[in-house]
Amino acid sequence: MGGGTALDVVCWMAGRGYPVHPLVPGAKTPAPNCPACRTGGHTTPECPCHAEGGWCHGFHAATTDLPTLRKWWTAVPDFGIGVSCGPAGLVVIDVDAHEVPLPARARLLPGIPVDDRVDLTGLRSGFDSLALLAAYRSRPNPCEDTSTLRVRTPSGGMHIWYRAPRGGPRFRSSNGSSTKVALAWQVDVRAFGGYIVAPTTRTDAGVYAPLPGGRAPAVLPMWLIAELARTGHVLEGPGEGPHPPVTVPRPRGPGTGRRGGEGALARLLDAVRACGVSPSGTAFSEKLNRAAFTAGGLAAAGHFTESEAHRLLLEAADHARPHQPRRNSLIVEAGFRAGTKRPIHPKGRL
């Protein structure tokens, strides 16, 4: 994510399966609808612009399709980057630091009474109310969770990115000032029905800057899952779930072993991940390049979509070398593009 252009970050996000949509240059609001969509007349699912590669209706237009994303950010390179949280399988804790009066004690931690004997001196923002919730549950403060991606916002707040657990409940967005549904005072939740501003996006107020620590979202802690359920953030009934992580199928059965293209790619990705045991001397770049070249050939032959292949490659690369996401992306892109010129139709071991 570090360095590069907005389009580089967009491709990085899409390669991990995070649907992306444009934001107004210099702002954190979605790019405006086309004139036809501004007048209404159709529901969002019926919008004809989406089939034509348009970005109308904000996060509803978010996509991982790289040709579409390249077209958007080539047309307007200064677009900000929004990520549709629900389809991405993300739950982002949005901690605000607004200068507003302290609410009544019952509003600080919805559903949890704060005894009058608790000294609230110095409690001024969502940082304090979230720390209070964590202390009440005897759990680590999420604002200090260096295992996951944390982003400092231009207003002085923080976005704490987590992955929803696979097969678990779906969560909905909420507002930390809500009297009905809130995790804590000035602590918003971004999940289904919401989007989050991607790291490195620049607005007129400043930059959304990644903080030291994890560069990818960790799995949502169990105690936060319980708190989200307790405060009414679990979605009920049918709906679109998050995109499941893409895995490479591994053939099973007598005599199959890891034969075929999928097994070969899995073997190459395992070799890339294994480089994580040592910071150097593991031929990481060569192994990643070979895996990317093979994935490009398999994608060109129709065995994987481009976004699936990129996601697999970048997950393996970032596992081994989490401190150099920009270099990882460059190696993947170069190897993958070279590989697409030579489609692979595997008949056995590669």
C-alpha positions in Angstrom: 0.0 0.0 0.0 2.9 2.3 0.6 3.9 4.7 -2.2 2.7 4.6 -5.8 -0.5 6.1 -7.3 -4.1 5.8 -6.3 -4.5 3.2 -9.0 -1.7 1.1 -7.4 -3.7 1.1 -4.2 -6.9 0.3 -6.0 -5.3 -2.7 -7.7 -3.8 -3.8 -4.3 -7.3 -3.6 -2.7 -9.1 -5.4 -5.6 -6.4 -8.1 -5.7 -7.4 -9.0 -2.1 -11.1 -9.2 -3.0 -12.1 -5.8 -1.6 -14.7 -4.2 -3.9 -13.6 -0.6 -4.6 -15.5 2.6 -5.8 -14.5 6.2 -6.5 -14.7 9.1 -4.0 -14.9 12.7 -4.9 -11.4 14.1 -5.4 -10.4 15.8 -2.1 -13.4 14.5 -0.2 -14.6 11.3 1.5 -18.0 11.1 -0.3 -18.8 8.9 -3.2 -18.4 10.2 -6.7 -21.7 11.7 -7.9 -24.2 9.8 -9.9 -24.7 10.4 -13.6 -27.6 12.9 -14.5 -30.0 10.1 -15.2 -29.4 8.4 -11.9 -29.7 11.7 -10.0 -33.4 12.0 -10.9 -34.2 8.5 -9.6 -36.7 6.4 -11.4 -35.0 3.1 -10.7 -33.7 1.1 -7.7 -30.0 0.6 -7.2 -30.1 -3.1 -8.3 -31.8 -2.0 -11.5 -29.2 0.7 -12.3 -28.2 0.4 -16.0 -24.9 2.2 -15.4 -23.4 -0.7 -13.5 -23.6 -3.0 -16.5 -22.0 -0.3 -18.5 -19.1 0.2 -16.1 -20.5 3.3 -14.4 -19.8 4.3 -10.8 -23.3 5.5 -9.8 -24.8 4.9 -6.4 -21.6 4.9 -4.4 -20.6 1.6 -2.7 -23.3 -0.2 -4.6 -21.1 0.2 -7.7 -18.0 -1.2 -6.0 -16.1 -3.8 -7.9 -12.9 -5.9 -8.0 -12.9 -5.9 -11.8 -9.5 -4.5 -12.7 -10.3 -3.3 -16.2 -13.2 -1.3 -14.8 -11.1 0.1 -12.0 -8.3 1.1 -14.4 -10.8 2.9 -16.6 -12.2 4.8 -13.6 -8.9 5.9 -12.2 -7.4 6.6 -15.6 -10.3 8.9 -16.3 -10.0 10.7 -12.9 -6.6 9.9 -11.3 -7.4 12.1 -8.3 -10.4 10.0 -7.3 -10.3 8.9 -3.6 -10.8 5.3 -2.8 -13.8 3.8 -1.0 -14.1 0.1 0.0 -17.5 -1.5 0.3 -17.1 -3.2 3.7 -19.9 -5.9 3.6 -19.0 -7.6 0.3 -15.3 -7.3 1.3 -16.0 -9.3 4.5 -14.7 -6.3 6.5 -15.8 -4.9 9.9 -14.1 -1.6 10.5 -14.2 0.1 13.9 -14.3 3.8 13.2 -13.1 5.8 16.2 -14.0 9.5 16.2 -12.4 12.4 18.1 -15.0 15.1 17.6 -15.0 18.1 20.0 -18.5 17.6 21.4 -19.9 17.6 24.9 -19.8 14.4 26.9 -23.2 12.6 26.8 -25.1 11.1 29.7 -23.4 8.1 31.3 -26.1 5.8 29.8 -24.9 6.8 26.3 -21.2 6.0 26.8 -21.5 2.2 26.6 -25.0 1.3 25.4 -26.5 -1.4 27.5 -23.7 -1.1 30.1 -24.4 1.1 33.1 -21.5 3.3 34.1 -21.5 3.7 37.9 -21.5 7.2 39.3 -18.4 6.4 41.2 -16.4 5.9 37.9 -14.4 9.1 37.3 -15.0 10.3 33.8 -12.4 13.1 34.0 -10.5 13.3 30.7 -13.0 11.2 28.8 -13.4 13.2 25.6 -13.6 11.0 22.5 -14.2 7.6 21.0 -10.7 6.6 21.9 -11.7 7.0 25.6 -15.1 5.2 25.3 -13.6 2.3 23.4 -10.8 2.0 26.0 -13.4 2.0 28.7 -15.3 -0.8 27.0 -12.2 -2.9 26.6 -11.2 -2.3 30.3 -14.7 -3.2 31.4 -14.4 -6.5 29.5 -10.8 -7.0 30.6 -9.7 -7.1 27.0 -6.9 -5.3 25.0 -7.7 -1.9 23.6 -8.4 -2.3 19.9 -6.8 1.1 19.3 -3.5 -0.5 20.3 -3.9 -3.7 18.3 -0.8 -3.8 16.2 -1.7 -7.1 14.7 -4.2 -5.5 12.3 -4.4 -2.6 9.9 -5.0 0.7 11.7 -5.4 4.0 9.8 -5.1 7.5 11.3 -7.8 9.8 9.8 -7.3 13.4 8.9 -9.6 14.5 11.8 -7.5 12.7 14.3 -9.6 9.5 14.6 -8.7 6.0 13.7 -10.0 3.2 11.5 -9.4 -0.3 12.9 -9.8 -2.9 10.1 -10.9 -6.4 10.9 -12.0 -9.4 8.8 -15.4 -10.9 9.7 -14.9 -14.6 10.7 -15.6 -17.0 7.8 -19.0 -18.7 8.3 -19.9 -16.3 11.1 -22.6 -13.7 11.4 -23.0 -10.7 9.1 -22.7 -7.3 10.7 -24.3 -4.0 9.8 -23.0 -0.5 9.9 -24.0 1.9 12.7 -23.3 5.4 14.0 -21.5 5.9 17.3 -23.8 8.8 18.2 -27.0 6.7 17.7 -29.3 6.2 20.7 -30.5 2.9 19.3 -27.4 1.1 17.9 -23.9 2.0 18.8 -20.8 0.1 20.0 -19.7 3.0 22.1 -20.0 6.8 22.1 -18.1 8.2 19.1 -17.3 4.6 17.9 -18.9 3.8 14.6 -19.1 0.5 12.8 -18.6 0.0 9.1 -19.8 -3.3 7.7 -22.8 -4.1 5.5 -24.5 -0.9 4.3 -21.4 1.1 4.5 -18.0 1.9 3.1 -14.6 2.9 4.4 -12.0 5.3 3.0 -8.9 3.3 1.9 -5.5 4.1 3.4 -3.4 6.6 1.5 -6.5 8.4 0.2 -5.9 12.2 0.3 -8.6 14.7 1.1 -8.6 18.4 1.5 -8.4 17.7 5.3 -5.3 15.4 5.0 -4.3 11.9 4.3 -5.7 8.6 5.7 -2.3 7.2 6.9 -1.6 3.6 7.8 -0.1 3.3 11.3 2.8 1.1 12.3 1.9 -2.5 12.7 -0.2 -4.9 10.6 -0.7 -4.0 7.0 -3.7 -6.4 6.5 -6.9 -6.8 8.5 -6.7 -9.4 11.3 -9.7 -11.6 12.2 -12.3 -9.8 14.3 -11.6 -10.7 18.0 -14.2 -12.9 19.6 -15.0 -10.4 22.4 -15.8 -7.7 19.8 -18.0 -10.2 17.9 -19.9 -10.7 21.2 -20.2 -6.9 21.7 -21.4 -6.3 18.2 -24.1 -9.0 18.7 -25.1 -7.5 22.1 -25.5 -4.1 20.6 -27.7 -5.2 17.7 -25.2 -5.1 14.9 -25.9 -8.6 13.6 -28.0 -8.7 10.4 -30.9 -11.0 10.4 -32.4 -12.8 7.4 -31.1 -13.5 3.9 -28.7 -11.2 2.2 -25.5 -11.0 0.3 -22.7 -12.4 2.4 -19.1 -11.4 2.2 -17.0 -12.8 -0.6 -15.3 -16.0 0.8 -11.6 -16.2 0.7 -10.5 -17.8 -2.5 -8.6 -21.0 -2.0 -6.7 -23.1 -4.4 -8.4 -26.5 -4.8 -6.1 -29.4 -4.1 -6.9 -32.7 -5.9 -7.6 -35.6 -3.6 -7.9 -39.3 -4.2 -5.7 -42.2 -5.0 -2.6 -41.3 -7.0 -3.7 -37.6 -7.6 -1.3 -35.9 -5.1 -0.8 -32.3 -6.4 -1.2 -33.0 -10.0 -2.7 -30.4 -12.3 -2.4 -26.7 -12.5 -4.2 -26.0 -9.2 -2.0 -28.3 -7.3 1.1 -26.8 -8.9 0.1 -23.3 -8.0 -0.6 -24.4 -4.5 2.9 -25.9 -4.2 4.4 -22.6 -5.6 2.4 -20.5 -3.1 3.5 -22.8 -0.3 7.1 -22.1 -1.3 6.5 -18.3 -1.2 4.9 -18.5 2.2 7.7 -20.6 3.5 10.1 -17.7 2.9 8.5 -16.0 6.0 10.8 -18.1 8.2 13.8 -15.9 7.2 14.1 -12.3 6.2 16.7 -13.0 3.6 18.4 -15.8 1.7 15.3 -17.6 0.6 15.1 -16.6 -3.1 11.7 -14.9 -2.2 11.6 -12.8 -5.4 12.3 -15.7 -7.7 9.8 -17.9 -6.0 7.1 -15.2 -6.1 7.9 -14.4 -9.7 7.6 -18.1 -10.7 4.2 -18.4 -8.9 2.9 -15.2 -10.5 4.1 -16.4 -14.0 2.3 -19.7 -13.4 -0.9 -18.0 -12.1 -0.9 -15.7 -15.2 -0.7 -18.8 -17.5 -3.5 -20.5 -15.6 -5.7 -17.4 -15.6 -5.2 -17.0 -19.4 -6.4 -20.5 -19.8 -9.5 -19.9 -17.7 -8.5 -21.8 -14.6 -8.7 -18.7 -12.4 -10.1 -15.2 -12.7 -7.5 -12.4 -12.6 -8.7 -11.1 -9.3 -8.6 -14.6 -7.7 -5.1 -15.2 -8.9 -3.9 -11.8 -7.7 -5.5 -12.3 -4.3 -3.8 -15.7 -3.8 -0.4 -14.4 -4.9 -0.5 -11.2 -2.7 -1.8 -13.1 0.4 1.2 -15.5 0.1 3.6 -12.7 -0.6 2.4 -10.5 2.2 2.5 -13.4 4.6 6.2 -13.9 3.9 7.3 -10.2 3.4 4.6 -8.0 5.1 6.9 -5.0 5.3 7.2 -4.6 1.5 3.6 -4.7 0.0 4.6 -2.3 -2.8 7.5 -4.5 -4.0 5.3 -7.6 -3.6 2.7 -6.0 -5.9 5.3 -5.1 -8.5 6.7 -8.6 -8.6 3.3 -10.1 -8.9 2.1 -7.7 -11.6 5.2 -8.3 -13.8 5.3 -12.1 -13.4 1.5 -12.4 -13.9 1.5 -10.2 -17.1 4.4 -12.3 -18.5 2.5 -15.5 -17.7 -0.7 -14.4 -19.4 1.2 -14.5 -22.8 1.7 -18.3 -22.4 -1.6 -19.9 -21.3 -1.2 -23.1 -19.4 -3.4 -26.1 -20.0 -2.1 -28.6 -17.4 -2.4 -32.3 -18.0 -0.3 -33.4 -15.0 2.5 -32.1 -12.9 4.0 -28.8 -13.9 
